[in-house]
Amino acid sequence: MFEVFSSRDNGTSWIGLYGPRLYNAVKHDVRQRYAGSILGSLWAILYPLAMLCFYATIYVVIFRVRAPNLTPETYTVLVMSGLAPIIMFSESLSNGLGVIAGQRALLMNTVFPAELLPPRSVLASQVPSLAALTMTVMAAIYLGSASPIALIVVPMTWILLTMFLIGLVWIFSLIALAVRDIQQAVGIVNMAVMVLSPMAYTPAMVPDQLKFILWFNPLTYFILCLQAPLSLGSWPAPSAMIGALCLGVGTFFLGRAFFRRARFAFVDYA
């Protein structure tokens, strides 16, 4: 029923083995997502644009939040660069947790590798967040807040965030088969992550007694790595870079190992 995985393969061999098949599956999912709608793939731009405008208006115009040493325009870039990974997290988690349960027929009747389902879901969910990130980079360049450092930091941060989410979905898409409450709690998790992320503020603006909550949120590290080169014009703090690296690489390989060991739970719960 399931393909046998070699215990000696690594990330490179995994991509070489499944890369073309995964690419075709993601391309199909992206097309299906916007098929039948009047505006079609234009929604990939309209949705993140609406989100960016909405939150920028709330924090900059209505609440009039001001970060130290930042102009209102640069602060807007700070909010935008924090919102892009949150959109990615929300989309990936919402679509990925039910991907195993939703593909029961595919799993039981074909030899399609079950290991590809979570990465396929996460990668297909990236379209709106990548559009949001592109808009943020363009705004940062136009306003002059972006640093050349962003050419290195932004792509690497995005790759690590993708790895983190794939590992996370590998783990929780299996657990969700036995504990269906996880899928019901996705909305609460997404809301908590948004509120507790430094999307609209810097760590310096958080009271010392509450900073532990900020660092307990895994998205904090990725957000800070994006905000620093795009809105602050500097390298991210070493703690943010190390945290993003450990979370991205560690969660990816932990999730893959967990999925391979526990995948036969499909027989009982799928």
N, C-alpha and C positions, 0 to 999 in steps of 0.2 A: 504494500500500500504506500509506504513512504520510502523515499530514496535513502540509501545508506550513506552516511557521511563519514569521511575519513577523519580520524582524530588528529592527523598530522597536518591538515590543511590550515592555511592562515588566511588573513584578510585578502591578500593579493590573489591567491588561488581561488578563493571564494568568488571574487569579482570576475576572474577569468572564466570560471565555470558557469556562473549564473548571470553574468552581466548582460549579454544580448537578450536572454529570455526576460530578465527583469525590465530592461529598457522597453521592450515591446509591450509588456504588461502594463507598465506605467503610462505609456503613450495611449494605450487603449482606454485606461481608466480616466485619463484627463479628457479625452474626447467624449466619453460617455457622460462625464460630469456636466458638461455644458450642452449636450445634445438635446434638441427639442425646445430650448429656450429661445425667445425672440432675439435677444441680444447676443446669444451664443457665448463665445470665449471672451467677449468684451467684459463679462462679469468678473473675469480674473483681474481686471484693472479697476472696475467700478467699486467692487466690494472693499478692497483694501484702501482705496482712495476715500471712500465714505467713512471708514473707520478712522483713518488718519485725520481727516477734517473734523470729525465729531469730537475726538479726544483732544485735539489741539485747541478747538474752540472752547471746550470745557475748562481746560487748565490755564490757557493763556488769556482768553477773553473774559470768561465768566468768573472763575476763581482767582484770576490774576496772580497765579503762583509765579514767583521769581526765584530762580536759583542764583546763588552768589556768583558774581563776575560773568554772568551770561546775559546777553541782550534778549529781548522777547523772541527775536527771530532764531537765534541760536538755541534758545530754550525749546522752541518748537521742534528743532532737529533732534534735541535730546529726547523729547517725548516720542517722536517718530521712530528713532532708532531703538527705543525700548519697546515700542508696540509691535514691530515686525516679528521678533522672536516669540512674543506672546501669541500672535495670530498663528504662527507655525505650531506652537505647542498645543493650542486649542484645537486646531484643525486635525493635527496628527492624532491626538488622544481621542477626540470624538469619533473619528473615522476608523481608528486602528483597533480599539478595544473589542469591537464586535466583528472584526474581520474573519476570525477563525470560525465563530459560530455562524456567521452569515454565509460561509462557503462550504457548508456541510456536504452538499452534493458533489462539489468539485473535489473535495478531499477524499470522499468515499468511493468515487467512481473513476478517478483518473490517477495518473502518476505525477501530476503537477506537484513539485516540491513544496510542501507546506511551509518550509522555512522562508520562502519568498513572499508569503502573504503579508506579514507585517512590514517589511521594507517597501513592498509595492504600495501599501496603503500610505505610509509616511511620505514617500517620494511623490506620490500623486497629489498629496495634500499640500505640497509646497508651492503650488502655483500662486495663490493669493499672497502668501508671505514673501515670496521672491519678488512679486510685483511691488509690495510695500517696501521692501529693502531697496529696490531699484529707485523708487521715488525718493526715499530718504537720502540715498547717495547723491542723486541729482540735486536735491535741495541743499545738501551740505556743500556741494561743489559750487553751486550758484551763490550761496551766502558767504562762501569763503571760510567756513568753519572746519572743513575737512582737511586732514593732514595726509601727506604722502604715505604715512604709516598705514593708512586704511587699505592700501593696495595689498598689504600682507595680512593685516589683522582681520579684516572683515571676511575674506574668503575662508581663512583658517577657522575663524570662530563659527561660521555657518556650517562648515563641514563637521566640526566637533558637535555642534548642536544637532545636526542630522543624525550623527552616530548615537548620540545620547537618546534621541527619541526612538530610533529603531530598536535600540536595546531595551528601552522602557516598554515599547509595544510588544516586543518578543516575550517579555515576562508577563505583562498584565493581560495580553490577549488570551494566554493560556489559563491564567488564574480566573479570568472572567467566565470561562466555560463552567467552572464549578461554583463560582461566587458571582451570580448575575447582578448582585447589588452594586458591583463596581461600575457597571455601565450606567446605572441610575445616578451614581454620585459624580459623574464626569462634570456636570454643570457646576457643582459646588467646588470641585477641584479647580476648574478653570477660573472661576470667580476669585477663589482664594489666591491663586497664583498671580492674577492680575493685580489684586489689591496689595499683595505683599511684595511685589516686584518694584525695583527702583525705576519704573517707567517714567515717572513725572517728578522725580526728586533724586538728589545725590545722597550717598551714604552720610555725608557730612551734615545733612539736614535732618537725620534721624537721631532722636535722643539716645544717649549711650546705653541706657537700660533696655532699649528695645532693638538694638542693632543685632542681637542674636537671632531675632526673627528674620531679619533681612538675609543673613548668611545661611540660615537654615533652608531657604528657598533655592533650589538648584538653578533656576533661571537667572538669578541675580548675577552669577558669574558670567554668563553669556551676554546678558544685557550690558553689563559694565564694559565688557570687551568690545562691544559695538559702539557704545556711547563715547568712549574715550577718543578714538581717532576721528569720529564723525562730527561730534559736537564740541569736544574739549580740545581737539588738536594735539593729543598726547598719547603716549603708550598707555595701555591699561595697567592698573596696579598689578604687581607680581602675584598677589593673592588671587586676583580674578583670573589671570591667565593660567595659573597652576590649577585652580579649581575647575575651569572649563576643560583643560586638558585631561585631568583625572576623571571627571564626570563623563566626558565624551568617549574616550578610549575604554575606560573601565566598564561603563554601563553597556557599551556595545558588545564587548567580549563576554561579560557576565550574562547578558541577555541571550546571546547565541548559545552559550554553554547550557544555560537553563532550558532553553527551548529544545535543544537536542536531547537532553536527558528526560524531559517531561512530555515530549510530543506524543508519546503513546497514550497519554490521557485522552486523546481524541477518541479512542476506541470506546471509552466509557462515557464521555460527556458530549461529544460532537453530535 
